[in-house]
Amino acid sequence: MDKEYILKKLENDPSFIQELDESNDEYNLFIVKNNGSNIRYIKNPSKEVQKAAIKKSPLAVEYIPNLDEEVGIIAVKSLWNSLGLIKNPSSRIIREAINTKGWAIKFIQNPSEELQLLAVEKDYDAIKYIENPSENVQIKAIYNHYSAIRFIKNPTLKAKLESVKLNGEAINYIANYDLDEIKLFIAENINVVKYLYETIDIDIVIEVLMDKVKQDKIEKKYIENFLDLEILEMDKINFIREYGSKEAKRFLVDYKLSI
């Protein structure tokens, strides 16, 4: 059979390559450049052929049992979820996939904490694919974005506190909390009151505030947020004057001078 006949035949029927007595990379490359998935018809494809197939279609990794590591890395960098089609991916391939998209952690059984941290640092919501993430992983995801708390089935108290500290709205994403935790949330960020106001006893808020404003190391931002919290109708200035520490009163003066 001459070359022109073979190429024409392969163009119409790539599986014909299996009938050739001697297939070579020229023919192999010809069929995979037409369609990456045609690599399924090639036994033991060379690295060059694998690479050509993957560049055409990253999902073609499904049909490459002897996948070269470099080719696997090209695949997951092009399409992160191609990791799910790679049999026994190397640690380098796994890491590159997660570096491309944190969600790739979903394809890893019992991932190490290091890989989990890498995943949530890349994409905070990758934590939804991690069973029982450690507190370190929870905190890392939350630092990436406070709303990561919504994807954690059983967040630790520290994780809850860190999320509301970053944004009071995080309280809307926490499924379970008790009265003692509510007090801690308010002490971390007075703005959580905006999201609890309809369901919380105002006396509880006042109780927390009394303990908070008398602290010598109270944060300036807390005082500012308290004074700006319109939903909390009370004489805030006199409250700080009566119960506030020297630092709280100093921040009050700074606030009044700034408006």
Secondary structure, 3 states (H helix, E strand, C coil): CCHHHHHHHHHHCHHHHHHCCCCCHHHHHHHHHHCHHHHHHCCCCCHHHHHHHHHHCHHHHHHCCCCCHHHHHHHHHHCHHHHHHCCCCCHHHHHHHHHHCHHHHHHCCCCCHHHHHHHHHHCHHHHHHCCCCCHHHHHHHHHHCHHHHHHCCCCCHHHHHHHHHHCHHHHHHCCCCCHHHHHHHHHHCHHHHHHHCCCCCHHHHHHHHHHHHCCCCCCHHHHHHHHHCCCCCCCHHHHHHHHCCHHHHHHHHHHHHHC
